[in-house]
Amino acid sequence: MNNLEALKQKEKKLAAFTFTQENSPLTKINEDFSSIGSKSFSQWLDFFSKNSNGYGFSVLEIGGGVNQVVAGQILERFPNLYLFEVEKREVDDQVRKNLQKTSRYHLFQKGFSEAIKELEKKPCFAIVFAHNVLNHLPNPFFIIEQSWQFLQNGGIFFANEILIYEEEWEKIVNFLEKNGFQFSFKYGVVSSSFTKKGIVSVSFTIIKDREDFDLPLKEGEDLTDFEGQVIGPKEFFFNGAIDF
């Protein structure tokens, strides 16, 4: 099973899930954001807002939650921001109606795998972000690779809670450094059981400064190391034995 098919299979089950760490406000995203270019997440929004030359700028959020908290906050704060949301689960009806009162809010009520083709037809995004999302999907780096094509030059991708063995993360860091990518990361808090296994939680931000972004990752439902060895069972990456 390749990465796209694995993602599709996982997303079929998302509709029935309730996650404990969702619907975070903008302040929480700023807290979890791995600062890059000496800017917080809000400061990047402000930067793109001020440099939009009167045309506005577009942001893509992957998995914004059933209550779309940050969506409402950033739409109110940045009147020239156009927000595109990908959320498989049913968004609260009243929340959706309130957000859709503005023409600047566009909801894809489907999984990321289903939205890829439609997103290819949209304007390039200044920011693509996934907050408290990628740890629920089979291969977080596949999402990052796919999102790269949707970013404008100079745009940023941000995700947090990427669960991975620390030694494997270090290989990815070395790969990015050797290839001259502009990125930053910081470690989050994980349970003691994860720490004992050498698993870390990573918040990761990268600036798009080139067209190609191909990590040397193998296809497969489980995340593998660069030699193709599985680095952990599925439960480390989505809702299985571990309660995220």
Rosetta blueprint (number, residue, H / E / L):
1 M L
2 N L
3 N H
4 L H
5 E H
6 A H
7 L H
8 K H
9 Q H
10 K H
11 E H
12 K L
13 K L
14 L H
15 A H
16 A H
17 F L
18 T L
19 F L
20 T L
21 Q L
22 E L
23 N L
24 S L
25 P L
26 L H
27 T H
28 K H
29 I H
30 N H
31 E H
32 D H
33 F L
34 S L
35 S L
36 I E
37 G L
38 S L
39 K E
40 S L
41 F H
42 S H
43 Q H
44 W H
45 L H
46 D H
47 F H
48 F H
49 S H
50 K H
51 N L
52 S L
53 N L
54 G L
55 Y L
56 G L
57 F E
58 S E
59 V E
60 L E
61 E E
62 I E
63 G L
64 G L
65 G L
66 V L
67 N L
68 Q L
69 V H
70 V H
71 A H
72 G H
73 Q H
74 I H
75 L H
76 E H
77 R H
78 F L
79 P L
80 N L
81 L E
82 Y E
83 L E
84 F E
85 E E
86 V E
87 E L
88 K L
89 R L
90 E L
91 V L
92 D L
93 D H
94 Q H
95 V H
96 R H
97 K H
98 N H
99 L H
100 Q L
101 K L
102 T L
103 S L
104 R L
105 Y E
106 H E
107 L E
108 F E
109 Q L
110 K L
111 G L
112 F H
113 S H
114 E H
115 A H
116 I H
117 K H
118 E H
119 L H
120 E L
121 K L
122 K L
123 P L
124 C L
125 F E
126 A E
127 I E
128 V E
129 F E
130 A E
131 H L
132 N L
133 V L
134 L H
135 N H
136 H H
137 L L
138 P L
139 N L
140 P H
141 F H
142 F H
143 I H
144 I H
145 E H
146 Q H
147 S H
148 W H
149 Q L
150 F L
151 L E
152 Q E
153 N E
154 G E
155 G E
156 I E
157 F E
158 F E
159 A E
160 N E
161 E E
162 I E
163 L E
164 I E
165 Y E
166 E H
167 E H
168 E H
169 W H
170 E H
171 K H
172 I H
173 V H
174 N H
175 F H
176 L H
177 E H
178 K H
179 N L
180 G L
181 F L
182 Q E
183 F E
184 S E
185 F E
186 K E
187 Y E
188 G L
189 V L
190 V L
191 S L
192 S H
193 S H
194 F H
195 T H
196 K H
197 K L
198 G L
199 I E
200 V E
201 S E
202 V E
203 S E
204 F E
205 T E
206 I E
207 I E
208 K L
209 D L
210 R L
211 E L
212 D L
213 F L
214 D L
215 L L
216 P L
217 L L
218 K L
219 E L
220 G L
221 E L
222 D L
223 L L
224 T E
225 D L
226 F L
227 E L
228 G L
229 Q L
230 V E
231 I L
232 G L
233 P L
234 K H
235 E H
236 F H
237 F L
238 F L
239 N L
240 G L
241 A L
242 I L
243 D L
244 F L
